[in-house]
Amino acid sequence: MPDYAQFIELIVTTWGREELPAKTLLVKEGAVAKKLFYIESGCCRSFFHDADGKEVTMNFGFDGIFICSMETIISDEPSWYSVETLEPTVAYSIPLSKFKELKSNKAGLRLFFTEYLEIRLLHYQKLFVSRIKDSPEKRYRELLAEHPEIIRRVPQHYIASFLGITSVSLSRIRNRK
């Protein structure tokens, strides 16, 4: 794998640094994304609107994660989801056109990006399978064990949405010993 620390150093020294307040929209559902973000510190959530217009949280991102619309990066399509900051966030960003140009011209960047996407694909596959086969309580217990930062830093109604349950159901699960 390419040197992760070296790549992050490149980001920090060449991408634009942004200090973003909570509730800043980084990617808008239905719009073509303009930038790729690297989250240095902070918390984001990805969400979409279902057929009834209700927000459904699909994932969270914390320090060290990249944020963008994969649809836009891969095929120039509008994003299927939105991404917003949940707390003050420090991010580095690069226009997607510039990122695509660099990726086309630099084999090391292309390799790094491919390997990063493979890791994220495994993460999303695990979420997908868990959503189908595991109970909400098991999903919550795994979330608590594997990602305690979500429980500490994310409002309960977003966690409930992520788990596919109501806030009341989440409260009941949390109160069970």
C-alpha positions in Angstrom: 0.0 0.0 0.0 1.2 3.5 -0.7 2.6 5.4 2.3 -0.5 6.7 4.1 1.3 9.3 6.2 3.1 10.7 3.1 -0.3 11.0 1.3 -1.9 12.8 4.2 1.1 15.1 4.4 0.6 15.9 0.7 -3.1 16.7 1.4 -2.3 19.0 4.4 0.3 20.9 2.4 -1.5 21.2 -1.0 -5.3 21.1 -0.4 -7.3 24.0 0.9 -7.9 24.0 4.6 -11.5 24.8 5.8 -12.9 25.4 9.2 -16.6 24.4 9.0 -19.3 25.0 11.6 -21.8 22.3 12.5 -24.6 21.8 10.0 -22.5 22.7 7.0 -23.6 20.9 3.8 -20.5 19.4 2.1 -22.4 17.3 -0.5 -26.0 17.9 -1.6 -28.4 15.1 -2.6 -29.3 15.5 -6.2 -26.4 17.8 -7.1 -23.1 17.2 -8.7 -20.4 17.3 -6.0 -17.7 20.0 -6.5 -15.0 18.9 -4.0 -13.4 16.0 -2.3 -12.9 16.5 1.5 -10.4 14.9 3.9 -11.7 15.3 7.5 -8.8 16.2 9.8 -11.1 16.6 12.8 -14.8 16.6 13.2 -17.9 14.5 12.5 -20.1 14.2 9.5 -23.2 12.2 8.6 -24.4 11.0 5.2 -28.1 10.9 4.6 -30.8 10.7 2.0 -34.5 11.4 1.8 -36.8 8.4 1.4 -40.0 8.2 -0.7 -41.9 10.0 2.2 -39.3 12.8 2.4 -38.0 11.5 5.7 -34.2 11.8 6.3 -32.4 8.4 6.6 -28.9 8.4 8.0 -26.7 6.0 6.1 -23.2 6.5 7.7 -21.0 8.7 9.8 -17.5 10.0 9.1 -14.9 11.1 11.6 -11.2 12.1 11.6 -9.2 10.6 8.8 -12.1 9.9 6.4 -12.6 11.2 2.9 -16.0 12.7 2.0 -17.5 13.1 -1.4 -20.1 11.7 -3.7 -18.8 8.5 -5.3 -21.4 8.9 -8.0 -19.8 12.2 -9.0 -16.2 11.0 -8.7 -16.8 7.8 -10.7 -19.4 8.8 -13.3 -20.1 12.6 -12.9 -23.7 11.8 -11.7 -25.5 13.9 -9.1 -25.1 12.6 -5.6 -27.6 10.1 -4.2 -27.1 11.5 -0.7 -26.1 14.6 1.3 -23.3 15.0 3.7 -23.3 17.5 6.5 -21.0 18.3 9.5 -22.5 17.5 12.9 -19.9 19.4 14.8 -17.3 22.0 14.0 -15.0 20.3 11.5 -11.6 21.0 10.1 -11.3 19.6 6.5 -9.0 19.9 3.6 -10.6 20.0 0.2 -9.7 19.9 -3.5 -11.9 20.6 -6.5 -13.0 17.3 -8.0 -11.7 18.3 -11.4 -8.2 18.8 -9.9 -8.4 15.5 -8.0 -9.4 13.6 -11.1 -6.5 15.2 -13.1 -4.0 14.3 -10.4 -5.4 10.8 -10.1 -5.1 10.3 -13.9 -1.4 11.5 -13.9 -0.1 9.9 -10.6 0.0 6.2 -10.3 0.7 6.4 -6.5 -2.4 8.5 -5.9 -4.5 6.2 -8.1 -3.2 3.1 -6.1 -3.9 4.8 -2.8 -7.4 5.8 -3.8 -8.2 2.3 -5.1 -7.0 0.7 -1.9 -8.9 3.3 0.2 -12.1 2.5 -1.8 -11.6 -1.2 -1.3 -11.5 -0.7 2.5 -14.6 1.5 2.3 -16.4 -1.1 0.2 -15.8 -3.8 2.8 -17.2 -1.4 5.4 -20.4 -0.8 3.4 -20.9 -4.5 2.7 -20.7 -5.2 6.4 -23.3 -2.5 7.1 -25.6 -3.8 4.3 -25.5 -7.4 5.5 -25.9 -6.4 9.1 -29.0 -4.3 8.3 -30.6 -7.4 6.7 -29.6 -10.2 9.0 -29.1 -8.6 12.5 -31.6 -7.3 15.0 -31.6 -3.6 15.8 -30.3 -4.5 19.3 -27.4 -6.5 17.8 -26.6 -3.7 15.4 -26.6 -1.2 18.3 -24.3 -3.5 20.5 -21.9 -3.9 17.6 -21.9 -0.1 16.9 -21.2 0.4 20.6 -18.3 -2.1 20.6 -16.7 -1.2 17.2 -17.5 2.6 17.0 -18.0 4.1 20.4 -17.2 7.6 19.0 -20.6 7.4 17.3 -22.4 6.8 20.6 -20.4 9.7 22.2 -20.5 12.3 19.5 -23.7 11.8 17.4 -27.2 12.8 18.5 -29.5 9.8 19.4 -32.1 10.5 16.6 -29.3 10.2 14.0 -28.1 6.9 15.5 -31.7 5.6 15.5 -32.1 6.5 11.9 -28.8 4.8 11.0 -30.0 1.7 12.8 -33.3 1.8 11.1 -35.4 2.2 14.2 -37.2 5.0 16.1 -35.6 7.1 18.9 -38.0 5.4 21.3 -36.8 2.0 20.3 -33.2 3.1 20.6 -33.9 4.4 24.1 -35.4 1.0 25.1 -32.4 -0.9 23.7 -29.9 1.5 25.5 -31.8 1.0 28.8 -31.5 -2.8 28.6 -28.6 -4.3 30.6 
